[in-house]
Amino acid sequence: MDERKRQAQGMKIRRAVLGDAHVDRARAQENSFNAPFQDLITRYAWGEIWTRPGLPRKTRSLITIAMTVALNRPEELRMHLRAAKNNRVTQKDVQEVLLQTAIYCGVPAANHAFHIAEEVFREESQ
């Protein structure tokens, strides 16, 4: 696949997962400094990895949630918790992943993640 096709495919998946509003905000903040990074993540994270047929998007969302907990990336966790519903991830699915992170990432990390998830779920219900 050439780079233009990978970029287009990546943007399509990025919008499907994160939502148009999120992507539009990110694109509005693009500038000459961060534009190469935005291009990179669109082509490779979204256009190369998220488009692979080996795992369904729901599984990719759950894996990403677990990794953001493990790496202590609360803003990325919030973003991917919001996006997960676009991939048919339920609150029960998130609960199970966060319980597993308590064992493999530590109780403090999971505790923080549960608090973040509750905030996100509360925002979504309003």
N, C-alpha and C positions, 0 to 999 in steps of 0.2 A: 504494500500500500504506500502510495507517495504521501509526502508530508501534508499536502493540501487536503487530501482525503482523510488522513488521520486527524487533522485539525477539525474538519467539518464533522466527522463522526464523534470526536471527543466533545465538541460543543453540544451536539445533539444529546449525548448521554449525560453530560454535565447538567444541562437544563432539565432533563427528565428526572434526574436524581435530586439535584439541589433546588430546583424550581427556577422559573424565569426571574422572579424578583431578586433572589440571591445573586444569580449570575449577572443580571443587569447592574446591581449595586457594585459588584466586583469590577465589572468592565468600566463603569463610570469612574472608578478610582484608578484605572490604569493610567500610567504615565511612562515617560521614556525610560525611567529607572526600573519599574516593576513589570513592564510589558513583556520582556523576554521570559520572565518567570511564569507569568500567566499563560503565555504560549506553551511553555514547557509542560505545565501541569495539564493543560487542556489536551495537548497531543499525546502525552505519555501516560499520565494517571488515568485520564478519561478515555482517550482515543485508543490506547494500546492495552491497558490492563482491564478497565471496566467493561470493555467490549469483548473480551475473550469469552469463548463459549464454555470453558471448563467449570465455572461456578455461576449459579444464578445470582442476580443482583441482590436478592434478600440475604444470601449467604455473604456476599461481599460487604454489605452494610453491617452485618453482625460482626464480621471479622474486623472491620474498620473501627467499630465502636470499641471492641476489646483492645485493639492496639492503641487507640487514643487514651484509654484508661491506663494501659501499661506504660505508656510514654509520658503520662501526666500532661496531656494537652487539652485542658478544659474547654477552650474556645472551639477547637476542632471537634471535641466530643459533642458540644452543644449543636454545632452545625450538622454533624452526622446523625444525631438523634432526631433533629427536625426533618432531615432528609429521609430517614429510614422509613417513614410512613409511605413515601412514594414508591418504596420497594416492598410494600406489604408486610413490613416488620410490625409486630404488635408490641404492646407494652409488656405482655407476658414474655415474648421473645427477649426483649431488652432485660427484663428482670432475670431471666435465666443466664444470659451472658454476664450480667453484672455479678451474679452470685458466683459464677465460675472465676471471674477476675479476682474475687476475694481470696480464692485459693492460690492462684498463679501470680497475681500482682500484689497481693497484700490487702488486708482488711482496711487500712486507711485509704488506699486508692479506691477500693470499691465503695466505701462509705461516701467519699467525695463524689464519686460517679452517681451513686443513688440520689444524692442531694441535687445534683445537676439535672438528672433525668426527671426528678419530681418537678423541678422548676420548669423545664421544657414542657412536660405534659400538662402542667397547670396553665402555662401560657397558651398552649394549643386549645385548651378546653374553654377559654374565655371568648 
